[in-house]
């Protein structure tokens, strides 16, 4: 098992400038020999928060694929690694909608130690909506773009 724990309820107190956050504890499997989180593991934490954010809005990704024939895929990501997370840290991984377009949206995501205000990591993530059968861009379903994913 290599997935980080979300330690109970998926929704946690979000940092003041975000709409949603989940807690993640850092385990040995997430770190290098010095107990510092390996850079690629942060992508797992960001993905987990995006998935839980959608679920908290009432939209599981499997349901979106089966019901509407849509998938969300990462199109572009920019990450600033500001400071390291370490073994046994509890992080809050946040998600905030920054921009909405007809077939994509951009999220701002941060990782902070629980109780801290400094961003260990800040990411801008552009998510494209694609047709599940053809993997071609398609508009977001109307119910998502009309209020659910509204910055």
Phi and psi in degrees as a GROMACS rama.xvg file:
@    title "Ramachandran Plot"
@    xaxis  label "Phi"
@    yaxis  label "Psi"
@TYPE xy
-119.795  5.54605  UNK-2
-81.3091  136.829  UNK-3
-71.0866  147.619  UNK-4
-75.3188  143.751  UNK-5
-100.453  8.32791  UNK-6
49.5178  63.5151  UNK-7
93.7521  -136.441  UNK-8
-59.1395  136.917  UNK-9
-69.6856  -22.9333  UNK-10
-100.522  134.711  UNK-11
-129.241  172.881  UNK-12
-61.4663  125.815  UNK-13
-86.0249  150.88  UNK-14
-54.8274  153.392  UNK-15
-53.8559  -31.1578  UNK-16
-100.635  18.6882  UNK-17
-128.59  163.123  UNK-18
-94.9595  -20.992  UNK-19
-155.444  143.709  UNK-20
-153.952  149.531  UNK-21
-124.704  151.057  UNK-22
-85.915  145.134  UNK-23
-138.589  128.514  UNK-24
-94.5793  143.268  UNK-25
-90.6931  126.047  UNK-26
-110.531  168.388  UNK-27
-50.6073  -43.4722  UNK-28
-60.7811  -17.4394  UNK-29
-89.9744  -8.43557  UNK-30
-117.337  166.534  UNK-31
-88.1055  -172.743  UNK-32
-62.8676  -21.9545  UNK-33
-90.3596  2.07403  UNK-34
81.8106  15.5601  UNK-35
-101.477  137.911  UNK-36
-60.4523  129.824  UNK-37
-68.3919  135.646  UNK-38
-55.6125  -36.1506  UNK-39
-70.3587  -23.0163  UNK-40
-65.8854  -27.329  UNK-41
-59.5644  -32.5931  UNK-42
-61.7766  -36.5585  UNK-43
-62.9373  -44.2181  UNK-44
-64.461  -41.5503  UNK-45
-63.6896  -43.6265  UNK-46
-63.6119  -43.2697  UNK-47
-59.5388  -43.7504  UNK-48
-64.37  -40.9494  UNK-49
-63.2991  -41.0092  UNK-50
-64.4643  -44.8057  UNK-51
-68.8397  -32.3555  UNK-52
-61.6326  -49.2627  UNK-53
-60.6519  -42.8963  UNK-54
-62.5491  -40.6889  UNK-55
-64.7465  -27.4277  UNK-56
-79.8632  -5.4937  UNK-57
95.6795  18.8177  UNK-58
-132.662  95.5502  UNK-59
-72.8804  147.433  UNK-60
-65.7355  -34.721  UNK-61
-64.6631  -41.6912  UNK-62
-62.547  -43.7195  UNK-63
-60.8494  -39.932  UNK-64
-67.6305  -46.827  UNK-65
-72.4226  -43.5786  UNK-66
-79.0311  -46.6019  UNK-67
-108.969  -8.29062  UNK-68
69.1724  31.031  UNK-69
-120.432  150.282  UNK-70
-129.098  151.125  UNK-71
-108.437  128.131  UNK-72
-126.399  146.947  UNK-73
-73.0158  123.044  UNK-74
-97.6871  -39.9553  UNK-75
-151.471  144.607  UNK-76
-144.661  133.916  UNK-77
-123.877  127.395  UNK-78
-127.043  135.054  UNK-79
-111.747  116.675  UNK-80
-91.1995  100.863  UNK-81
-88.7474  -36.9978  UNK-82
-159.014  153.042  UNK-83
-80.4378  145.802  UNK-84
-91.8265  154.038  UNK-85
-131.126  165.64  UNK-86
-47.7156  133.936  UNK-87
74.5034  -2.94144  UNK-88
-60.6826  148.396  UNK-89
-109.155  120.595  UNK-90
-107.8  151.233  UNK-91
-105.58  123.558  UNK-92
-107.443  116.435  UNK-93
-106.342  160.055  UNK-94
-137.531  129.837  UNK-95
-142.222  131.365  UNK-96
-73.2271  126.994  UNK-97
-106.237  -32.4254  UNK-98
-153.197  141.792  UNK-99
-123.275  128.764  UNK-100
-123.078  176.878  UNK-101
-65.557  -35.4346  UNK-102
-124.63  13.7878  UNK-103
-159.464  166.72  UNK-104
-147.956  154.475  UNK-105
-113.025  132.355  UNK-106
-112.574  144.076  UNK-107
-102.418  129.654  UNK-108
-128.247  143.731  UNK-109
-133.782  157.122  UNK-110
-123.16  128.633  UNK-111
-135.293  150.999  UNK-112
-66.8504  140.641  UNK-113
-55.4579  130.336  UNK-114
85.5604  -0.80248  UNK-115
-110.468  158.371  UNK-116
-107.492  -7.92905  UNK-117
-85.207  132.193  UNK-118
-76.3345  121.025  UNK-119
-74.704  -33.1671  UNK-120
-145.606  141.647  UNK-121
-130.652  133.082  UNK-122
-134.609  144.125  UNK-123
-112.035  123.731  UNK-124
-125.798  117.781  UNK-125
-94.3455  122.038  UNK-126
-108.377  126.518  UNK-127
-100.116  143.702  UNK-128
-94.411  125.139  UNK-129
-127.075  153.644  UNK-130
-68.2453  127.034  UNK-131
-63.7882  -29.4832  UNK-132
-83.8263  -36.6174  UNK-133
-109.119  -11.3864  UNK-134
55.4294  37.7625  UNK-135
-110.818  147.152  UNK-136
-55.8853  144.951  UNK-137
-150.335  157.752  UNK-138
-63.1585  150.46  UNK-139
-62.595  145.13  UNK-140
-56.2239  141.999  UNK-141
-55.1924  -41.2122  UNK-142
-65.5776  -22.8273  UNK-143
-81.2583  -43.1932  UNK-144
-78.7993  -15.1335  UNK-145
-102.102  58.0611  UNK-146
121.714  -35.9114  UNK-147
-70.5608  -51.3127  UNK-148
-106.51  74.0808  UNK-149
-125.63  113.261  UNK-150
